Each structure stands twice: as C-alpha cells, then as structure tokens.
Amino acid sequence: MYFPKFHRTGMSNDNKHVVDVGWVLQASQASFLWEAPRPFRRRETPPEHAKSVAFCPAVVDHETRLIEVLCPFDLHLRVRIKDNGEATLIDVAGDQSDILPSSLMQLAMLPSRKEWLHPRRPILQIRTPYTFISDEVVHMVQLPPFLDYRDPPWPGLFIGGRVPIQIWPRPLNWAFEWYDIEKDLILARGQPWFYCRFETPDASRHVRLVEATLTPELRTYLAGMDGVVKYVSKTFSLFPIAKERRPARLLVRVKR
C-alpha cells in the first residue's frame, strides 16, 4: 500500500473493516436533478425458499458491493451517419422533449469518428457531475447496469473504466458505443444507469458510501485535473504529480 502520509485518514475509528468512499456533485446548476448514489438492491419479491439463489453467499457478497446511479432524465435518442462519415444526434421527442436542444448539446456529445473504437459504431458521451473520492487506496470500477433487465435493450454497449479515486477523482461520464444505429437509445428517469464497484487492497473490507463536502481544498485539487485530456493523451502519467500535490485529507463528510 502506498501514500503513507494519508492512507489511514479515511479509516473508520470504530470499524477497521470499512472504507469510507465519498460522493460529491460538481454541478453549478440543476443539482436536484441528480439523485444520490445508493447501494444496489433487488426489486423482486423476497424469495420463499431457503435455497433460493438470492441467499447464495457469493451472490450476496457480490451484490452488496455494487453502488447504483439512477438515470436523471427521459431521453429518446437516435444517431445518423452523415455523408462525411461523422455522426449526428437526434432527439426523437422533438418539441415534446423534456430537455431543451441547447441543454442537450451541453450535456451529450458525439466524439469525432477518428476517436471511435470502430469506424461504424459512434460513441455517445453524457456528462455527469458525480465524483467519488477516498482518503485510502481505492479503485473505482464503473460498470453497466447488468442486473437490470431492459426491454427494449440498449442498441450497444456501455463503456466502463477503472481509476484510483484517492488520487484521480474525476467527474464521471456515461459513455456508450452505438452498435446498431438503426435502433434508438431510450433512457428513462429513475432506471439504473450505471454501477460502481470499489476495490481495496484488502478484499475483505467493505465500502461505506457517504456524502462528501466540496471543500476549498478538494475543489482546488479537482481543478488540477480539469481539462488535462486536452493536452496529454495518457493522463495516468500525471499520477505522480497528483500524488505529490494531494492534500492530506480530501474526504470531509457532509453534516446535516
């Protein structure tokens, strides 16, 4: 384990088997739109048999480690490939859409074709204000909502990622590779949008999710990462600088 000057500060005094992970919204407006991340929970009727899969220790341990983030809006989107090979995004609801066209343009983007993983599969990115932080060594894995059945299914694949949130707590994007451009993407407010799983060096420790305060120290630290992707391709190469400039404490719990 590294970062000895601060790796103990996030540890609960009353339970060394728990790691605190904080969440904060970096939203300058409309912050009420974004619900608090929450532990995953099944919505089915409780099982009646003692041998139900729902009681399997491996299943229970797996599911209790998942945090789900709910979709904040209703969207019915379509993508079209233009003659030059680039993609354009269409709000199928048109004038009946809940989101103004100008707001959708600020929220969602289609990167240039040369940035796609495949020349015939556009990538959609939707910005979110969610940022997860920790004062201990924790890697956050962003995952698709694979335990939520969808009908119709998404016409492509969610693009996940893994980052060490004790030194690189960036606002998350919802990224999607559009495999079947003949089919629309339908997002519904309140449905699971993505999951987060948190890994610690000691796999027996569990995560306690807490709301964090956007302190001046945290705000300054986050500003150091903002926009770096515009100047370097391999942002992970900046980890040593981020480690050196990191305050001793980032996670301050919200008091209500």
C-alpha positions as CSV (number, residue, x, y, z in Angstrom):
1,M,0.0,0.0,0.0
2,Y,1.3,3.4,-0.9
3,F,0.6,7.1,0.1
4,P,1.6,6.5,3.7
5,K,1.0,10.1,4.7
6,F,-2.7,9.9,4.2
7,H,-3.9,6.3,3.7
8,R,-5.2,6.0,7.3
9,T,-7.2,9.2,7.4
10,G,-10.4,7.7,5.8
11,M,-10.5,4.7,8.1
12,S,-13.4,4.5,10.5
13,N,-12.2,4.5,14.1
14,D,-14.9,2.0,15.1
15,N,-14.5,-0.4,12.3
16,K,-11.3,-1.1,10.5
17,H,-13.0,-3.4,8.1
18,V,-14.9,-0.5,6.5
19,V,-13.5,2.0,3.9
20,D,-15.3,5.3,3.6
21,V,-15.9,6.5,0.0
22,G,-17.4,9.9,-0.5
23,W,-19.5,11.2,-3.4
24,V,-19.9,14.8,-4.4
25,L,-21.8,16.6,-7.2
26,Q,-19.9,19.1,-9.2
27,A,-22.9,20.8,-10.6
28,S,-23.2,24.5,-10.9
29,Q,-27.0,24.3,-11.5
30,A,-29.9,21.9,-11.5
31,S,-28.2,19.7,-8.9
32,F,-31.6,18.5,-7.7
33,L,-31.8,16.5,-10.9
34,W,-29.1,14.1,-9.8
35,E,-30.1,11.6,-7.1
36,A,-27.7,10.3,-4.5
37,P,-25.8,7.1,-5.5
38,R,-27.2,4.2,-3.5
39,P,-26.3,0.6,-2.7
40,F,-27.8,-1.9,-5.2
41,R,-31.0,-3.5,-4.2
42,R,-33.1,-6.1,-5.9
43,R,-36.7,-5.2,-6.7
44,E,-38.1,-8.7,-6.9
45,T,-40.5,-10.2,-4.4
46,P,-38.4,-11.7,-1.5
47,P,-37.7,-15.4,-2.1
48,E,-39.8,-18.0,-0.2
49,H,-37.3,-20.9,-0.3
50,A,-34.2,-21.2,1.8
51,K,-32.2,-22.5,-1.1
52,S,-33.0,-19.5,-3.3
53,V,-30.2,-18.1,-5.4
54,A,-30.8,-14.8,-3.5
55,F,-29.4,-16.4,-0.4
56,C,-26.2,-17.6,-2.0
57,P,-23.2,-16.1,-0.1
58,A,-21.3,-15.4,-3.3
59,V,-24.2,-13.6,-4.9
60,V,-25.0,-11.6,-1.7
61,D,-21.3,-10.6,-1.3
62,H,-21.1,-9.6,-5.0
63,E,-24.4,-7.5,-4.9
64,T,-23.7,-5.8,-1.6
65,R,-20.5,-4.3,-3.2
66,L,-22.4,-2.6,-6.0
67,I,-23.5,1.1,-6.0
68,E,-26.1,2.1,-8.5
69,V,-26.6,5.5,-10.1
70,L,-30.0,6.3,-11.5
71,C,-30.7,8.0,-14.8
72,P,-31.7,11.6,-14.2
73,F,-33.8,12.2,-17.3
74,D,-36.0,10.8,-20.0
75,L,-34.3,10.7,-23.4
76,H,-35.2,9.1,-26.7
77,L,-32.2,9.4,-29.0
78,R,-31.3,8.5,-32.5
79,V,-28.0,8.6,-34.3
80,R,-27.4,9.1,-38.0
81,I,-24.2,8.9,-40.0
82,K,-23.7,11.9,-42.4
83,D,-22.1,11.8,-45.8
84,N,-18.7,12.7,-44.4
85,G,-18.8,9.7,-42.0
86,E,-19.4,11.8,-38.9
87,A,-22.4,11.2,-36.6
88,T,-25.2,13.5,-35.6
89,L,-27.5,13.1,-32.6
90,I,-31.3,13.4,-32.9
91,D,-33.8,13.9,-30.1
92,V,-36.7,11.8,-31.3
93,A,-39.2,13.5,-29.0
94,G,-38.6,16.9,-30.7
95,D,-40.7,19.7,-29.3
96,Q,-42.2,17.2,-26.8
97,S,-38.8,16.5,-25.2
98,D,-38.2,17.4,-21.6
99,I,-34.8,18.7,-22.4
100,L,-34.2,21.8,-24.4
101,P,-32.0,21.4,-27.5
102,S,-29.4,23.8,-26.2
103,S,-29.2,21.9,-22.8
104,L,-28.9,18.5,-24.6
105,M,-25.9,19.9,-26.6
106,Q,-24.2,20.9,-23.4
107,L,-25.0,17.5,-21.8
108,A,-24.3,15.0,-24.6
109,M,-21.7,14.8,-27.3
110,L,-20.6,12.5,-30.1
111,P,-16.8,12.5,-30.4
112,S,-15.2,12.7,-33.8
113,R,-15.2,9.5,-35.9
114,K,-11.5,9.1,-35.6
115,E,-12.0,8.7,-31.8
116,W,-14.4,5.8,-32.1
117,L,-13.4,2.2,-31.3
118,H,-14.9,1.1,-34.6
119,P,-15.5,3.1,-37.8
120,R,-19.2,2.2,-37.9
121,R,-20.0,2.4,-34.2
122,P,-20.5,6.0,-33.0
123,I,-19.7,6.8,-29.3
124,L,-22.0,8.9,-27.2
125,Q,-20.8,10.6,-24.0
126,I,-23.1,12.2,-21.4
127,R,-21.5,14.3,-18.8
128,T,-22.4,13.7,-15.1
129,P,-21.5,15.7,-12.0
130,Y,-20.7,12.6,-9.9
131,T,-17.3,12.4,-8.4
132,F,-16.1,9.7,-5.9
133,I,-13.3,10.3,-3.5
134,S,-11.4,8.4,-0.8
135,D,-8.6,9.0,1.6
136,E,-7.5,5.4,1.3
137,V,-6.3,3.4,-1.6
138,V,-9.5,2.6,-3.6
139,H,-10.0,1.8,-7.2
140,M,-13.5,2.6,-8.6
141,V,-14.8,0.5,-11.4
142,Q,-17.7,1.9,-13.5
143,L,-19.9,-0.8,-14.9
144,P,-23.1,-1.2,-16.9
145,P,-26.3,-1.9,-15.0
146,F,-26.1,-5.6,-15.8
147,L,-28.6,-6.7,-13.1
148,D,-31.4,-4.6,-14.6
149,Y,-33.4,-6.2,-17.4
150,R,-34.3,-3.8,-20.2
151,D,-37.0,-4.1,-22.8
152,P,-36.1,-2.8,-25.3
153,P,-32.4,-3.4,-24.6
154,W,-29.8,-0.7,-25.4
155,P,-28.6,-0.9,-29.0
156,G,-25.0,-1.0,-28.0
157,L,-22.5,-1.4,-25.1
158,F,-21.7,0.7,-22.1
159,I,-18.0,1.7,-21.9
160,G,-16.7,1.3,-18.4
161,G,-13.4,2.2,-16.7
162,R,-11.3,1.9,-13.6
163,V,-9.5,4.7,-11.7
164,P,-7.8,5.2,-8.3
165,I,-10.1,7.7,-6.7
166,Q,-7.7,8.5,-3.9
167,I,-5.5,10.5,-6.4
168,W,-7.7,10.8,-9.5
169,P,-11.3,11.6,-8.5
170,R,-12.7,12.8,-11.8
171,P,-16.3,13.6,-12.7
172,L,-17.8,10.5,-14.4
173,N,-19.1,10.3,-18.0
174,W,-21.7,7.9,-19.2
175,A,-20.1,6.5,-22.3
176,F,-21.9,4.3,-24.9
177,E,-20.8,2.6,-28.1
178,W,-23.7,2.5,-30.5
179,Y,-23.6,-0.9,-32.3
180,D,-26.9,-0.8,-34.1
181,I,-27.5,2.7,-35.4
182,E,-30.9,1.5,-36.9
183,K,-32.2,1.3,-33.3
184,D,-32.9,4.1,-30.9
185,L,-31.5,4.6,-27.5
186,I,-34.1,5.0,-24.8
187,L,-33.1,6.3,-21.3
188,A,-35.7,6.6,-18.6
189,R,-35.5,8.7,-15.5
190,G,-35.2,6.6,-12.3
191,Q,-33.9,3.5,-14.0
192,P,-30.4,2.2,-13.1
193,W,-28.0,4.0,-15.4
194,F,-24.6,2.5,-14.3
195,Y,-23.0,0.7,-11.4
196,C,-19.8,1.5,-9.4
197,R,-17.8,-1.1,-7.6
198,F,-14.9,-0.2,-5.3
199,E,-11.8,-2.3,-4.9
200,T,-9.4,-2.1,-1.9
201,P,-6.0,-3.8,-1.4
202,D,-7.8,-5.9,1.3
203,A,-10.7,-7.5,-0.5
204,S,-12.4,-8.4,2.8
205,R,-13.1,-4.7,3.6
206,H,-16.4,-3.3,2.6
207,V,-17.2,0.3,1.4
208,R,-19.4,2.7,3.3
209,L,-20.7,5.3,0.9
210,V,-21.0,8.8,2.4
211,E,-21.9,12.3,1.0
212,A,-18.8,14.5,0.9
213,T,-18.3,18.2,1.1
214,L,-16.8,20.1,-1.8
215,T,-14.3,21.8,0.4
216,P,-11.9,24.5,-0.9
217,E,-9.0,22.0,-0.8
218,L,-11.0,19.4,-2.7
219,R,-12.2,22.0,-5.3
220,T,-8.6,23.2,-5.9
221,Y,-7.3,19.6,-6.2
222,L,-10.1,18.7,-8.7
223,A,-9.3,21.8,-10.7
224,G,-5.8,20.4,-11.3
225,M,-7.2,17.5,-13.3
226,D,-9.8,19.5,-15.1
227,G,-9.1,19.6,-18.9
228,V,-5.8,17.7,-18.8
229,V,-7.1,15.4,-21.5
230,K,-6.9,18.3,-23.9
231,Y,-3.2,18.5,-23.5
232,V,-2.0,14.9,-22.9
233,S,-3.1,11.5,-24.2
234,K,-2.0,9.4,-21.3
235,T,-3.5,11.2,-18.3
236,F,-2.4,8.4,-15.9
237,S,1.2,9.6,-16.5
238,L,0.2,12.5,-14.3
239,F,-0.4,10.4,-11.2
240,P,2.9,11.1,-9.6
241,I,2.2,14.9,-9.8
242,A,-1.3,14.4,-8.5
243,K,0.1,12.3,-5.6
244,E,2.6,15.0,-4.7
245,R,0.1,17.8,-4.7
246,R,-2.7,16.0,-2.9
247,P,-3.9,17.4,0.4
248,A,-3.6,15.1,3.4
249,R,-7.4,14.9,3.5
250,L,-10.0,15.1,0.7
251,L,-13.0,13.4,2.3
252,V,-15.0,15.5,4.7
253,R,-18.5,14.2,5.3
254,V,-21.5,16.4,4.9
255,K,-23.1,17.4,8.2
256,R,-26.9,17.7,8.0
